[in-house]
Amino acid sequence: MAATMKYQSNSGIVGFKSYPSLYHKLFDEVKLVSDKVPRELAEMFSQRDTDQETYREGEVTNVLEVPVRSEDTDRLHFVDPAEGYYKDFTNIQRRSAIMVTKRAVKAQKNKMITEMITGLPESVVSLEQLSQAKLFDDGAATETTGDGSYVFATDHYYEDPEFGQWTNMAASGGTFTASSMAAGWLNFNTRKNAKGFPKVMLPGEVVYPPALHEAVMKVYGASGYPADSLNAIMPAFIKQFKPVMAHWLSSAVKWYLHAKVDDAKKGFLWVWETRPEYESVSDSLNPRLIMGKSVTVAYSYGALHSRDWYYNAGA
């Protein structure tokens, strides 16, 4: 038997002929297929609120050079903290709505139309997840941080350029293993601050697509190294992370390691100009359109910095 394809006009109006199953006498029951969208990536972003179309955030540091040798008769050696980078976020407004006709409400066999409208909030959550996933998916190709480099790159400059560049990207892509996780741990523990001094970070979460779930769980739950003939015990530091499976990521091989940082120190930002606003709508020119809801949001997202991230392109 051939599969049946459904066509829908997507006019935004629930009319008498739009959903025949709601009115057809042969239907004994119609069930609502609801969709609950999880906020998988939201915890990776620090949220901001603004009343401006464009939001700018920058950084300053309190990192100074170490005191120099100096006697009481010597002139004081004055030092300056390094100024950090900044990032502009330009908010974009998005809107959508759904309307219901009077005939559609009167003629329906059940009260499904009201239930169908409840999908509007879930569409906003889907929008959030799509936007947040894009920062991960395109972080090594198009999305940039305040320093002008890609989010995941080998050429990030320190705030004081005297100390050169740093990387948050694996030298070569590979699937998630104990060894590749250890490489991420080493990257975090060899980072420097604005003046080139050690800046130690510890792994917090591993963000990965469903295709890598088995590989991540093998490391997360293992007591020894997988496929090791000597039965070597796996060091505890390799397994000290929180697995976060993200279904919205487009790649099946890329994975990301996030450091344990306070919310204020997260580099990924989500800026709200207008948090989701729901309003009742009607059409005075067409009184037969009796019920409707609209949603309006205005937001932007991006990376002020990516010091709290490590990226592996996978294999």
N, C-alpha and C positions, 0 to 999 in steps of 0.2 A: 504494500500500500504506500502510495506517495505521501510525503509530508505536506501539511497544509500551511500556507503562509498567510499571516494576518496583515492586513493593511489598515492604517489609521491616518486620518487627515491631520491630526494634531492641531486643530483649530483653537484649542484652549477653551472650547465651549462644550459642556456635556449636554447634548441635545437628545431629543426623542429617538432619532435614528443612529445616534453615535454608538450606543451600546445595546444592541438588540437583545442580549441575554437578560437584561433587566426587565424586559416587557413581554418576552415570548411566553405564551401560555404553557408550552411544553417543558419549560424549566421548572423543576420542583424546588430547587435550591440553587443559589449563587453564593459562592464563598469569596471573601476578599483575600487576595494574595498580597500580604503586607511585606514591607521590606524595612528592616531595621539596620541602619548603617552604623558600624562601629567607628569611633574616633580613634584610629590606631596610631596616627602620627602626631596628634595634637600635643602630646606631652613633650615632643621634641622642640616645640616652639615656645618662645616667651612672648606673651601677648601685650600689646600696647593699645591705647585709645587716643584718638586725636579728633579735633573738630576742623582740621585743615585737609585740603585735598592732597597736599604733599607733606610728608612727615620726614624729618631728618634726625638721625641719631648718630652721635659720634662718641669717641672714647678719649680719655686721658689716663695716664698711668701715674703711679706713685713710686715707680722704680727709678732709683738713682744709682750713680756710680759709687763704688765703695770709697770711704774716706782715704785721702792720700797722707803720706807721712809729712808732718808739718810741726815745726816748733812754734813756741809762743810768739817769737819775733817775726815769723814768716807771715806773708799775706794769706788771707783765707782763700781757700780753693772753692769757688762757687760752682754748683752743679745744677743742671736742669732736668726735670722729668721729661720723658719722651711723650709727645702728643700722638694719639692714635689716629686711626682712619675714621671716616664717616660714610654713611650710606643714605641716599634719598629713596623714599618709598612713595610712589605715586598711586593713590587709591583709584580704583575703578568701581563704578556702581553697576550692579546687576539687579534685574527685576524679572519677576514672572508672576502669572496669575492664572486662575481657573474660574470659569463661570458656569452656572447651571440654569437651564431654562425652566420656566414654570410648567410646561407640559411634561418635561422629563421628571420632575418631582411628583406631579399628580399621577402619572401613569405607571410608575415603577411598582413592581410586585413586592419589593422589600426596601429597606432603608440603606442600601449600599452607597448611594450617591454621596451622602454625608461622610461616610467612611473613606471614600476615594479621595476626598479633598485633604484628608490628614496626611497625604503623601508630600504635601508642600514643604513642611519642615525637614523631612528626610532628604529632599532634593538639595537643600542648603548644606546639609552635612556632606552629601556627595560632592558638592562643589568645593567644600573645604578640603576634603581628602584628595581630590584631583589636583588642586593647587599645591598642596603640601607635598604630594608625591612628585610633582614636576621638579621641585627643587632638588630632590634626590636623583631623579632620572636624568636631568640635564645639568647636574652639578659639575660634571667634568667637561662640558661642551659649550654651554651658553650662559648658564647662571654664574654671576660673579659676586665677589664680596667687596667690602669697602676699599681693599687695597688694589682692586682692579684685576686680580687673578681669578681664575675659575674657583668655584667653591672647593672642589677637590683638585689640587694641583701640586706640582713640585717646585713652584717658583714664588711662593708667598714671601714677601719681604717682612723683616722685623720692623717694628715701629722706628727703631734707630737703625738706618740702613748700614751703619758701620759693621753690624754683625751678620750681614748677608741675608740668606734666604732659608726657609724651612719648608718641609713637605708634610702633607697629611694624606699621601697617596702611596699605596703599595708599589714597590719598584716593579713588580710584575704581577699580573692578575693570577688568581688561583682560587679554587673552591675553599670552603670553610673547613679547616682542619685545626688540630692542636698547634701545628707549626705556624700556620698563617695567623691564628689568633695570637700566638706568642709574638709574632712580628708586629702586630698592632699594639700589643702591650709595650713592646720595646720602643715603638715610635712615640707613644705617650710619655714614656719615662726618659726620653732623651731630648724632649722639647726644651727650648730656652725662652726666657722672658724678653722684654723689650731691650734690655741691656746685655743680653747674652748669658745670663745666669740660669742655672737649672730651674725649670718650672715643671714640677712633677704632676702628672695627672693619672688617675686610675680609671680603668674601664668601668662603664656603668651599664649600658645597653648595647646589644647587638641587634641591628635592624636588618631583616632579611626577607626575601620572598618565600612563598610556600614551597617552591621547588628545593630550597635548601634546608627545609625543616629537619629532615632526617640527619643531614650532616651536622647541623647545629646541635641537635639533641644528643648525638653520639659524643660530642665533646662535653656538653653541659652535664650529662649524667654519667660520664665514664669515670671509673676509678683508676684505670690504667691506660696507657697509650694504645689506640686501636691497632690491631694487626702487628703487635710487637712481640717477637718470639722470646724476648727476655722478660716479659711480664713487668715492664718498667711502670712504676707508679707515676701517674700524671700529677704534676705540681698543682697545688690548690689555686694558685693565682691565675692559671689559664682558664679555670671554670668559674671565676668570680665575675659573672656578668648576668644581666637580665635579658632573656630572649624576647624579642618583640617581632612577631611575624606580621608583615605588612602586605595585605592583599592588593593594595593599590599600586604598588611598584610595577613598572612595565617590564623590567628586566628579570629574567629567571636566574641570573648568575651573580649579579652585583650584591655586595653586602657592605654594611656600614657599622663602624664601632663608635659609640658615643661615650664621652667621658662623664664621670660623676662631677657635676657642677651645679651650683645654685642657679635658680631661675634667672637671676639678674645677669649671670655670666654666660648664658646660652647665646650662641651666635645667630641662630635662626629666629627671625622675628615675624610675628603675624600682627599687622596693624589694622585695627578697626576704626573706620570713620563712622560707619553706621552698622551696628550689630543688627541681626535679623529683625525686621519690623514687619508685622503682619497686620493687614488692614482689610476691612470689608469693602467690597467694591460693588457697584451697580451701574447700570446704563440708563440715564434719564431719557435717552432717545429711543430706547427699546425696553418698555416695561415688562416684557416677557422674560428678560434676563433678571431673575429675582434674587440670585444668591451667588456670591463669589468671594474669593480671598486672593490677596496679592501679598507678595513678599519683596522687600527691598533690602539689599545689603551693599555696603561699600567697604572695600578692604584692599590691602596689598600685602605682599609677603616677600621675603628675601633673606639674605645672609649678610649681616653686618660684618661678621667674621666667621671663620670655621675652625678656630683653634681647638674646639672641643670635639672635633670629628676626625676619623680616620676612614679611608675608603679603599676597598679592594674591588677591582673591575671584574673579578671572577674568571672562570675558565669554561 
